[in-house]
Structure formats: structure tokens, C-alpha cells
Amino acid sequence: MKKILLFSFILLAFFNLKAQDVTGKWKTIDDETGKPKSIIEIYQKDGKYYGKIVKLLTEENKDGICHTCETKYKNKNIIGLVILKDLKKDGDEYGDGEIMDPKNAKTYSAYIKLENPDKLKVRGYIGFSLLGRTQYWQRVK
């Protein structure tokens, strides 16, 4: 009986740790309109974390082509475009990386942090993290 309880505890702890991981698919929410914008897949490679666009959700961009971009990505397929780069885990935050806005092709310093297993805080900033913008992404199940 004790072995079953111990195994159950270890299994529960494993699933709880996995739920605290930032890897997986996330729905981005436009902080101006409040509407879903895209699905980003966050993955780990060589000890760093990256995020790429796997699906566009806005009506005008559902075909995977960024019709609303104002830059070199205008009218181009941006599915697979890596917009989060080189994030390093530091405690409960992932920082020292970059985020790129495909709409204007600008790159910003970035960090991300789990608010809870299904809510990710994404902060892009210039210079100091106080000068920036925050979005909250929702985990896709």
C-alpha cells in the first residue's frame, strides 16, 4: 500500500512539474482588441527557449499570409516564423531573449513567466523592462 501511495505521489509531482513548463502551444491575445491573434509553439533547443508561429487566427490572416503586416512580411507566409528567441530559464522566469513583432518587424528584449499553468506573461521591452508592453497568452489544450 505504501508503495502505491509513494508511486502516486511521484506521478502527481511529475505531472505538476510538467504543467509548470512553458513549452507547448499558446494562443496570443491582441492587447489592443482583446481578440485571439495567433498560436505560438514554444519549444526548447540547446538549453534555450524559442517560439514560432504555427497558426494565424485573425479573419484577414487565416490563410497563413500576413496581410496586416507593414514590413517585409506583408503578403508573405509567416507560419513557422520564429518570433521568440534565445530565452534562458532563470528561476521561474525565462529571460535574456528577444521577441519580434511580425507586424512591424521590430525586435525587443523579452522575458516570459507563467502566471499559472494556463496563463503566460510575455513582456517585450526596450532597455529596461519598465519601458515595454505586456501580453498574456493562454495555453492551448
N, C-alpha and C positions, 0 to 999 in steps of 0.2 A: 504494500500500500504506500509506504514511504517513497519507494522508487517511482511510482506512478505520479505522486504529488510533486516530487522533485522534477521529473521529466516535464510535467505540465507547466511548472513554474518556469523552467528554462525555455520551453517553447513559447510561452506567453511573453517572456522577456525578449526573445528573438523577434517576434512579430512587432512588439512595441518599438524596438530599435529600428527595424525596417521602416515602420510608419514615420519615424523621425528623419528619414533620409529625404534629401531634396531631389533625388533622381526620379524621373518619371515624366509624365505629361501634365502640362499646366495650361489652363485657359487664361489668356490675358484679358483684362478688362480695361477699356479705354477710360482713363481718368477724367476726360472731359465729357464724354457722352454717357459713361456708365454701361456701355454695351460690350458684349464679347467681341474680341478683335481677332484672335488667333489662338492656335495651340502650339506651345513650345515644348520640345522634349529636352529635358536636362539630363546629361549623361556625364560619366566620369571617364577621363582618359589620361593616363600617365600622371595620376595624382592630382589632376586639376579638373574643374567642372566647366562644362560648356552647355549652351542651349541653342537649338536650331528650330527654325520654323518648320512644322510638319503639316499645318493646315491653316488656311485663312478662313475667317468666319463672317466677315462683312459681306453684305449683298453684292457690292460692286467688285469685290476681290475673290469671290468664291471659286473662280476658275484657277486660282493659284498665281494669277498675274497681279502685280501691284499697280492697279490703275490710279490709286490715290497718292503714290509716291511722287515726290517733287524732284527726284535726283536720277542718278544713273540706273536706279531700279525701276523707274517708271516704265510700265508696259512690259516688264520682264517677269519671268517666273522666279519667285523668291522662296518657293518650297525647298527646304534644305539649307537655306542661308543661315549661317551661324551668327547669332546676334549677341550671345553671351560668351565671353572668352576668358580663359585663364584664371577662374576663380579658385581660391585656395581655402580649404576649411581651416577655421581658426575658432576653436570652441564651438559655439552654436551659430556662428556667422560664417559666411563664405565671402571673402573679400579679395582685394588687390587685383580685381579683374576689370573687364570692360563690358559695356553694353552699347550696342549700336542701334539707332533708330532708323529703320529702312526708309521711313517716310522722308527723312531729310539727310540721311547718310552720315549723321554726326555720331561721334563716338564719345562716350562719357566714362569716367571711373564708375565702378559699380560694386555693390555688395548685396547679398541676399540673406534672408533669415526666415526660418519657419516661425510663424506666429502660432500655428497649431498644425497638426499633421495634414490638413487640407487647405491651409492658407499660407501663401508665401509673400513676404515683404520683399519688394525689388526696388532698390534705390539707385538711381543714376545721378551723378553729380560732377561738378567741375571744381577742381581744387580741394575744397573741404566738403565733407558730407552734409554740412548745413546748407550749402548752396546747390540745391538739386530738386529732384522730383521723385516721388514715391508712388508705386503702383502696388496693388495687391492682386496676386494671381490665385486662382482656385485649382486645386488638384482635379485632374480628370480621372474618373474611376473606370 
